Amino acid sequence: MYLIDNDIIDKIVHSPQMPRYISVLNELWNEEQKKRKQFYEEMDESKKMEFIDGEIIVHSPAKDIHIMVQQNLSTIVSTFAIINNLGKVRGEKALIRLTRNDFEPDLSYFNKIASKKINDDTLFYPTPDFVIEILSKSTEKKDRGVKFTDYEFHHVKEYWIIGTNKKVIEQYLLQKGKYELIVKIKTGSIECSVLKGFNIPLLAIFNEKKRIEFVKTL
């Protein structure tokens, strides 16, 4: 069951302007759905595009550190999931279609049940169990804002936010419908809650040679 802000609902319900609020919201929603339809028509495999808060977002190219970290994580997490038959892992071109927004996380993990919904023709992916976003100047506000809130709202069980400048990882777990910060670390290793038995040294995330060494141990 999704959590909603009852204070906002109560204010609308007890306002004499409730019919007007409903009318305005319907107008805004219908207009947004037109833009979303436009987004689906304009999607391009060569570009990273998302639909967020009613707007089409086209991302600029990423820095090499961002790409390297994403590739390291994709290799490590997907290798672990495949070896242990735990489901599927997808990179940043997997479009996650949520109630209002369409995101392309840097990494998404789908458990075995959700993975059954994914086939060769899948374009819109179901809600993942685990998501990783790698921060950049242009995305940090959304990664910590609307994406954080929307992943939480749709019960994404685990969310990692990775800062490449300071090489820091923040791990959030869903607790009673809300994200709780479990660890914020820049040394040692981090244990994934959703992928049981998966513990990854941070050096393997931020260094290609260490990644290769770690993958050999899986």
N, C-alpha and C positions, 0 to 999 in steps of 0.2 A: 504493500500500500504506500503510495506516495504521500509525503508530508507536504502540507500547504500552510501558508501564513494565515492563521485564523483571525488575526487582528485586522488584516486588510479586508477579509471577507466580511467580518462583522461591521466594519465601517460602511461598506457598500450596502449591505443588507438593511442597515438601520438608517440609511440616508434617504431623504425624500427624492433625491436625484438618481436613485438606483436604476430606473428604466433608462435614463440618459447615459449612465455609465455603461450599461449593457450594450446600448446602441453604438456608442463610440468604440467600445472594445471590439464589437463585431465588425465594424467598419475597418478598424486597424488590422484585425486578424485576417479579414478577407484580402486586404491590400497586401499584407505580408505574404499570404499564400500565392498571390500572383508573382511576387518577387522570387519566391521559392521555386515556383514552376520555371521561371526564367533561369534561375541558377541551374536547375537540372538540365535545361536545354543548352546552356552555355558551358557545362563542365567539359574540361579538356584534360586528357590523360597526361599531357606534358606539363601541366601546372598544378600546384597545390592550391586548391580552392576550398573554402568553407562558407557555410551560410550561418551567420551568427547575429542574433537580435534583429532579424529582418534585413540584414545587409549581406551582399556578396563580398567576401574577402579573398583577394588574390595575394598570395604571399610572395615576397621577394626571395631570391636565392639565399641559401644559408651559408654561414661561415664553415670552414673546413672542420673545426673542432666539433661543431654541431653534427655534421654529417658523419664524422668518425665515431662519435659517441653513439649515434643512432645505429650505425652499422654494427658496432661492437655489441650493443644490447640485443639487437635483432638476432645476431648469430648465436649469442650465448643462450638467450631465453628460448628461441625456437629449437635449438639443439637439445636443451634439457626437456622441453615439452615432447618432442618427437621420440627421444630415447625412452621416456617414461610413459608414453602413450597418454598424455594429459590434455590433449586438445590442440588448438591451432593458434599460431602467433602471426600477426600481420604488421607490416610497417606503415609508414606515413601516407601511403596512397589508398589505404582502406577507409572508405567513407562511412562513418558511424552515424546512422540516422536516428536521432532522438525525437521527442515529441515536437519540439520547436526548432532545434538547431541541427546542423549537419557538420560534424567535426572530422578532421583527419589527424588523429593523434600520432605522435612519433612512434608509438608501439602499442598494440592492443593484444590481449590474450583472451581467448574464448575457451571455456571449459568444454568437456566432451559433448555435453547436451547441446550447448549453443553451437558447437562446431558442426552439428548435423544439419544446421540451417544454411551452411556455407557450401557452395558448389562452384563449378567452373564459371558459371554465369552470374555469380553474385556481384551486384553493384552496390547495394545498400546493406551494410553489415548490421547484425543485431547488437544489442548492448553488451559490451565486453565485461569480464570479471575483473580485469586488471588493465590499467592504462598508465602509460608514461608520457609525460610532456617534457621536452628539453627547452629551457628558457632561451629567449633572445630578446633584444630590446623591443622589437615590434610585437612580440607575442606575450610577454610576461604579464601584462595587465589582464589579458583574457585568460591565460593559463591559471592565474590566481583568482580570477573573478568569475565570469560567466561559465567557463568550463568547469572550474571547481564546483560551483553550485549545481550545474547541470549533471555532472557525473555523480555527485552526491544524491541529487533528486532521483536519478534513474538507477540507483543502487549499484553503481560500480564499486565492487567490494574493496579495491585497493588502488591507490593513486600515488604515483611517484612524480615529484617535480625535481628536475635536475638543473642545477646552475653550473654552466661550463666554466665561467670565469673563476669562481672560487672552488670549483670541483666539489660541490655540496649536493647531497641527496636528501630530500625530505620525503618521508614515508607516511602516508595517511591511510588509515583503515576506517571502514564504516562501522560505527558503534551506535546502535539504536537509531539508525537513520541519519546520523551526522558524522562527518569526518573528524577523526581525532589524530593529531600529530603524534606518531609513535616515536620516531627518531628523526634527528637532523644531524647528519654526520659527514665528515670529509676524510676520515681515515678508517681503517679496519674493513669490515664486511657488513653486508646488509642481507637479512633473511626475508624472503618473500613469504607472506602469509597465505596467499591464494595458491601458489605453487609449492605444495608441501615438500620439504626436504631441500629446497633451493636456497642456497646461501652463496652470495657472490662477493668476492673481494672488490673494493672500489677501484683498485689499480687495473683490474681487467676491464673496467668500464671506460677508463680514461686513457688507456695505453694499448695500442694494437698488439704489441709483442706479448704483453701480459694476458691479453684476451686469448691469443693463440695457445699460450701455456695452460690457461684455465680450461678452455674447451677440451683439451686433451684429457683432462681429469674427469670429465662428465661420464 
